[in-house]
Amino acid sequence: MCYLEIPMKTHEKINLKVPSFSELKAWFVRQDFPAYRSKQLIHWMYNKKANRLDQLTDFAKKERVYLEENSYIGDLETVRESRSEDGTVKFLFKLEDGEQIESVLIPDGDRKTLCVSTQAGCGLACRFCLTATGGLRRNLRAFEIVDQFISVSRHYPITNIVMMGMGEPLANFQEVEEAIGRLTDPSACSFSPRRITVSTAGMVPGILKLGQLPVKVNLAVSLNAATNEIRDRIMPINKTYPLETLLEACRAYPLSPRRKIFFEYVLLERINDSPGDARRIIKLLKGIPCKINLIPFNEFEGSEFRRPQEKVILEFQKILLDARMTAFIRKTRGNDVLAACGQLLHIKNERSA
């Protein structure tokens, strides 16, 4: 994969977050630094969240001077924080090339979940998702994914990370894998993999590769329909990876004891919210250790879809519960600042506003 459009250097200085940890160690050795300095730098950048080289107090002055002349610690620029009435906070970040992305912090008691983006925009064109209307602009690099966590965690506690923001994580697998490594590495962010969830619209090859990673994170699958006919209509990816293929991959996904796959199901009025749809879901997911998150559609201007009535939502959940399935109704959070599920979008005409 080529990243020539995202240079490693700015004004001839190297962004120290761009290289992998092994590449960073090799760079330090080439500059005649002791190899252990790279590990110290990683700890400063990812654990202590340093964003300036003069913060490296255990480096000799001459080492810091050399680093200042030849490198810098990259960091996201926070353009705006939008706070919802329910406490949800949406962050607009500016990247080094001028591109902009959004992340969302969702507080729920002691649980503080950060929803991060893995792409600028999204190319999957799911019809119920506002993010998809802006198209895909580019993949994010691993450090740009992790920097969302670093930037927010400087000011807010974070207990969980979900890769459910802008983009399809498994369409950017290489960088997502690297980001997971940096987040969970004991010498870096040291975040528990059990508290990281990767969401996908159903990219089967990515699901299979994710299951083979040595670091085991949670998998969430956007299901959203109980038939191929409906899923084809609202999620074009289903034409490539239909329900049968997707669920076969889910059944093959390696799960440790007591771990389950999360299935996300956006409820759309008179599209996929009937009792028959609920009963079909029961049959489809039979034998898969799972939890179902029912997400009443978060409406936005221009959408053709509507949110079902509350009684329809509750009836849908009851059918699943009566079949002894674990099914939750996800509470809408951040809707007043367009921070709810499927509402993240930042495009050029919005930047000039």
C-alpha positions as CSV (number, residue, x, y, z in Angstrom):
1,M,0.0,0.0,0.0
2,C,1.4,3.4,-1.0
3,Y,1.3,6.4,1.4
4,L,3.3,8.9,-0.7
5,E,0.5,11.4,-0.3
6,I,1.2,11.5,3.4
7,P,4.9,12.4,3.7
8,M,7.0,11.2,6.7
9,K,8.6,14.6,6.7
10,T,7.4,18.1,7.2
11,H,10.1,20.8,6.5
12,E,12.6,18.0,6.4
13,K,11.8,16.9,10.0
14,I,10.6,13.3,10.6
15,N,7.3,12.8,12.4
16,L,8.4,10.3,15.0
17,K,4.9,8.7,15.1
18,V,4.9,7.6,11.5
19,P,7.4,4.7,11.6
20,S,6.5,1.4,13.2
21,F,8.3,0.7,16.6
22,S,10.9,-1.5,14.9
23,E,11.5,1.2,12.2
24,L,11.8,3.8,14.9
25,K,14.4,1.7,16.7
26,A,16.4,1.3,13.5
27,W,16.2,5.1,12.8
28,F,17.6,5.8,16.3
29,V,20.5,3.4,15.7
30,R,21.3,5.1,12.4
31,Q,21.5,8.4,14.2
32,D,24.0,6.8,16.7
33,F,21.6,6.9,19.6
34,P,21.5,4.0,22.0
35,A,18.8,1.5,20.9
36,Y,17.0,1.8,24.3
37,R,16.2,5.5,23.5
38,S,13.5,4.5,21.1
39,K,11.7,2.6,23.8
40,Q,11.9,5.6,26.1
41,L,10.6,7.8,23.3
42,I,7.7,5.4,22.7
43,H,6.8,5.5,26.4
44,W,6.9,9.3,26.4
45,M,4.7,9.6,23.2
46,Y,2.1,7.0,24.0
47,N,2.1,6.5,27.7
48,K,2.9,10.0,29.0
49,K,1.3,11.6,25.9
50,A,4.1,14.0,25.3
51,N,3.8,16.2,22.2
52,R,7.0,18.2,22.5
53,L,10.6,16.9,22.5
54,D,11.6,19.2,25.3
55,Q,9.4,17.1,27.6
56,L,11.9,14.2,27.3
57,T,13.6,14.9,30.6
58,D,15.5,11.6,30.7
59,F,17.2,12.4,27.3
60,A,20.6,14.3,27.4
61,K,20.4,17.9,26.3
62,K,22.5,17.2,23.2
63,E,20.1,14.4,22.3
64,R,17.1,16.6,22.6
65,V,18.8,19.3,20.5
66,Y,19.5,16.8,17.8
67,L,16.0,15.5,17.8
68,E,14.6,19.0,17.7
69,E,16.7,19.7,14.6
70,N,15.7,16.5,12.8
71,S,12.3,15.4,14.0
72,Y,9.1,16.3,15.8
73,I,6.3,14.5,17.7
74,G,3.1,14.6,15.6
75,D,-0.2,15.6,17.2
76,L,-3.7,16.2,16.2
77,E,-5.1,19.7,16.1
78,T,-8.4,20.0,17.9
79,V,-10.5,22.3,15.8
80,R,-13.7,22.0,17.8
81,E,-15.4,20.2,20.7
82,S,-19.2,19.9,20.5
83,R,-20.9,18.9,23.8
84,S,-24.3,17.3,23.8
85,E,-26.9,17.9,26.4
86,D,-26.5,14.2,27.5
87,G,-22.7,14.7,28.1
88,T,-21.5,13.2,24.8
89,V,-18.6,15.1,23.3
90,K,-17.8,15.2,19.6
91,F,-14.3,16.2,18.5
92,L,-13.3,17.6,15.2
93,F,-9.6,16.9,14.5
94,K,-7.3,18.4,11.8
95,L,-4.6,16.1,10.4
96,E,-1.2,17.2,9.0
97,D,-2.4,17.3,5.4
98,G,-5.4,19.4,6.3
99,E,-7.9,16.6,6.2
100,Q,-10.4,16.5,9.1
101,I,-12.0,13.7,11.0
102,E,-14.4,13.3,14.0
103,S,-14.3,11.2,17.2
104,V,-16.9,10.9,19.9
105,L,-16.6,10.4,23.7
106,I,-19.7,8.7,25.2
107,P,-19.9,8.8,29.0
108,D,-22.1,6.2,30.7
109,G,-21.6,6.1,34.4
110,D,-18.1,4.7,35.1
111,R,-17.8,3.6,31.4
112,K,-16.2,6.2,29.1
113,T,-16.2,5.0,25.5
114,L,-14.2,6.7,22.8
115,C,-15.5,6.1,19.2
116,V,-12.6,6.6,16.8
117,S,-12.4,6.9,13.1
118,T,-10.3,4.7,10.9
119,Q,-10.8,6.5,7.5
120,A,-11.6,10.1,6.5
121,G,-15.1,9.5,5.2
122,C,-16.4,6.1,4.0
123,G,-16.7,4.4,0.7
124,L,-19.3,1.7,1.5
125,A,-22.4,3.8,0.7
126,C,-24.7,2.4,3.3
127,R,-27.9,4.3,2.6
128,F,-28.9,4.9,6.2
129,C,-25.5,6.4,7.2
130,L,-24.7,10.2,7.0
131,T,-21.0,9.5,6.9
132,A,-21.3,7.6,3.6
133,T,-22.8,10.6,1.8
134,G,-19.4,12.3,1.9
135,G,-17.6,9.4,0.2
136,L,-14.1,8.1,1.1
137,R,-11.3,10.7,1.1
138,R,-8.5,8.5,2.4
139,N,-7.4,5.9,4.9
140,L,-5.9,7.0,8.2
141,R,-2.5,6.0,9.2
142,A,-2.0,4.0,12.4
143,F,-0.7,7.0,14.3
144,E,-3.7,9.1,13.3
145,I,-6.0,6.4,14.7
146,V,-4.1,6.2,18.0
147,D,-3.7,9.9,18.2
148,Q,-7.5,10.3,18.6
149,F,-7.2,8.2,21.8
150,I,-4.1,10.2,23.0
151,S,-5.6,13.6,22.3
152,V,-8.9,12.8,24.1
153,S,-7.3,10.9,27.0
154,R,-5.2,13.9,28.0
155,H,-8.4,15.5,29.2
156,Y,-10.9,12.7,29.7
157,P,-10.7,9.2,31.2
158,I,-11.3,6.5,28.7
159,T,-12.3,2.9,29.6
160,N,-13.3,1.5,26.2
161,I,-12.3,2.1,22.5
162,V,-14.7,1.3,19.6
163,M,-13.5,1.6,16.0
164,M,-17.0,2.6,14.9
165,G,-16.4,6.2,13.8
166,M,-15.9,7.4,10.2
167,G,-14.9,4.6,7.8
168,E,-14.8,0.8,7.5
169,P,-11.9,-0.4,9.7
170,L,-11.4,-3.6,7.9
171,A,-11.0,-1.7,4.6
172,N,-7.9,-0.2,6.2
173,F,-6.7,-3.4,7.8
174,Q,-3.0,-2.9,7.8
175,E,-3.1,0.4,9.6
176,V,-5.9,-0.8,12.0
177,E,-3.7,-3.8,12.9
178,E,-0.8,-1.5,13.6
179,A,-3.0,0.8,15.6
180,I,-4.2,-2.1,17.8
181,G,-0.6,-3.0,18.4
182,R,0.3,0.4,19.6
183,L,-2.8,0.7,21.7
184,T,-2.2,-2.6,23.5
185,D,1.6,-2.6,23.6
186,P,2.8,-2.5,27.3
187,S,5.5,0.0,26.4
188,A,3.0,2.3,24.6
189,C,-0.6,2.9,25.5
190,S,-1.0,-0.4,27.4
191,F,-4.7,-0.5,26.7
192,S,-6.6,-3.8,27.4
193,P,-7.5,-5.5,24.1
194,R,-10.7,-6.8,25.9
195,R,-11.8,-3.2,25.9
196,I,-11.2,-2.6,22.2
197,T,-14.0,-3.3,19.6
198,V,-13.5,-3.3,15.9
199,S,-16.7,-2.8,13.9
200,T,-17.3,-3.9,10.3
201,A,-20.1,-3.7,7.7
202,G,-19.2,-7.2,6.7
203,M,-15.8,-7.3,5.0
204,V,-15.4,-11.1,5.2
205,P,-11.6,-11.3,4.3
206,G,-10.9,-8.7,7.1
207,I,-13.0,-10.7,9.6
208,L,-10.9,-13.8,8.9
209,K,-7.7,-11.8,9.2
210,L,-8.8,-10.1,12.4
211,G,-9.5,-13.5,14.0
212,Q,-5.9,-14.6,13.3
213,L,-4.2,-11.7,15.0
214,P,-2.3,-12.6,18.2
215,V,-4.0,-9.7,20.0
216,K,-7.7,-10.6,20.5
217,V,-10.1,-7.7,20.3
218,N,-13.9,-7.7,20.2
219,L,-15.7,-7.9,16.9
220,A,-18.9,-6.0,16.0
221,V,-20.8,-6.7,12.8
222,S,-23.3,-4.3,11.3
223,L,-26.1,-6.8,10.3
224,N,-29.1,-4.4,9.8
225,A,-31.2,-6.8,7.8
226,A,-32.5,-10.4,8.0
227,T,-32.7,-11.0,4.2
228,N,-30.2,-10.5,1.3
229,E,-32.9,-8.6,-0.5
230,I,-33.1,-5.9,2.2
231,R,-29.4,-5.9,3.0
232,D,-28.6,-5.5,-0.7
233,R,-30.8,-2.4,-0.8
234,I,-29.4,-0.6,2.3
235,M,-25.8,-2.0,2.3
236,P,-24.2,-2.5,-1.1
237,I,-21.4,-4.5,0.5
238,N,-23.9,-7.4,0.8
239,K,-23.8,-7.9,-2.9
240,T,-20.1,-8.9,-2.5
241,Y,-20.4,-10.7,0.9
242,P,-24.0,-11.9,1.3
243,L,-25.5,-13.0,4.6
244,E,-24.6,-16.6,4.1
245,T,-20.9,-15.8,3.5
246,L,-20.8,-13.2,6.3
247,L,-22.4,-15.5,8.9
248,E,-20.1,-18.4,7.9
249,A,-17.1,-16.1,8.7
250,C,-18.7,-15.2,12.0
251,R,-19.2,-18.8,13.0
252,A,-15.5,-19.4,12.2
253,Y,-14.3,-16.4,14.2
254,P,-12.2,-17.7,17.2
255,L,-13.8,-16.7,20.5
256,S,-12.3,-17.4,23.9
257,P,-14.7,-18.6,26.6
258,R,-17.4,-16.0,27.5
259,R,-16.6,-13.8,24.6
260,K,-19.3,-13.0,22.1
261,I,-19.7,-11.3,18.7
262,F,-21.7,-8.0,18.8
263,F,-24.3,-7.7,16.0
264,E,-25.4,-4.1,15.4
265,Y,-28.9,-3.8,13.9
266,V,-30.1,-0.3,12.9
267,L,-33.9,-0.4,13.0
268,L,-35.5,1.4,10.0
269,E,-39.3,2.0,10.0
270,R,-41.1,-0.5,7.7
271,I,-37.9,-1.7,6.2
272,N,-36.4,-4.1,8.7
273,D,-38.4,-3.7,11.9
274,S,-41.2,-6.3,11.5
275,P,-41.8,-9.3,13.8
276,G,-40.9,-11.5,10.8
277,D,-37.5,-9.8,10.6
278,A,-36.9,-10.5,14.3
279,R,-37.8,-14.1,13.9
280,R,-35.5,-14.4,10.8
281,I,-32.6,-13.0,12.9
282,I,-33.1,-15.7,15.5
283,K,-32.7,-18.3,12.8
284,L,-29.7,-16.6,11.2
285,L,-27.7,-16.2,14.4
286,K,-28.5,-19.6,15.8
287,G,-25.4,-21.2,17.3
288,I,-23.3,-18.0,17.2
289,P,-22.3,-16.7,20.7
290,C,-23.5,-13.2,20.3
291,K,-25.2,-10.0,21.7
292,I,-27.5,-7.9,19.6
293,N,-27.4,-4.1,19.8
294,L,-30.7,-2.7,18.4
295,I,-30.1,0.9,17.2
296,P,-33.2,2.9,16.4
297,F,-32.3,4.9,13.4
298,N,-30.8,8.3,14.1
299,E,-32.5,10.6,11.6
300,F,-30.7,13.3,9.7
301,E,-31.8,15.9,7.1
302,G,-32.3,14.5,3.7
303,S,-32.6,10.8,4.7
304,E,-35.2,8.6,3.1
305,F,-35.5,6.5,6.3
306,R,-37.4,7.1,9.6
307,R,-37.0,5.9,13.1
308,P,-39.6,3.2,14.1
309,Q,-42.2,3.9,16.8
310,E,-41.2,3.0,20.4
311,K,-43.7,0.2,20.6
312,V,-42.3,-1.4,17.4
313,I,-38.8,-1.2,18.8
314,L,-39.9,-2.8,22.1
315,E,-41.8,-5.6,20.3
316,F,-38.8,-6.4,18.2
317,Q,-36.6,-6.7,21.2
318,K,-39.2,-8.8,23.1
319,I,-39.3,-11.4,20.3
320,L,-35.5,-11.8,20.5
321,L,-35.5,-11.9,24.3
322,D,-38.3,-14.5,24.3
323,A,-36.0,-16.7,22.1
324,R,-33.3,-16.3,24.9
325,M,-31.1,-14.0,22.8
326,T,-29.2,-11.2,24.5
327,A,-30.6,-8.0,22.9
328,F,-30.2,-4.4,24.0
329,I,-31.7,-1.2,22.7
330,R,-28.9,1.3,22.3
331,K,-29.8,4.7,23.8
332,T,-29.3,7.5,21.3
333,R,-26.5,9.7,22.5
334,G,-25.2,13.0,21.1
335,N,-28.0,13.4,18.5
336,D,-28.3,17.1,19.1
337,V,-24.6,17.6,17.9
338,L,-24.7,14.9,15.1
339,A,-22.6,12.6,17.2
340,A,-24.9,9.6,17.3
341,C,-24.3,6.4,15.4
342,G,-24.1,6.9,11.7
343,Q,-24.1,10.7,11.9
344,L,-20.4,11.6,11.7
345,L,-19.6,13.6,8.6
346,H,-17.1,16.3,7.8
347,I,-16.8,17.6,4.2
348,K,-15.3,20.6,2.5
349,N,-18.3,22.8,2.6
350,E,-18.6,22.2,6.3
351,R,-15.0,23.2,6.9
352,S,-15.6,26.7,5.4
353,A,-18.6,27.3,7.7
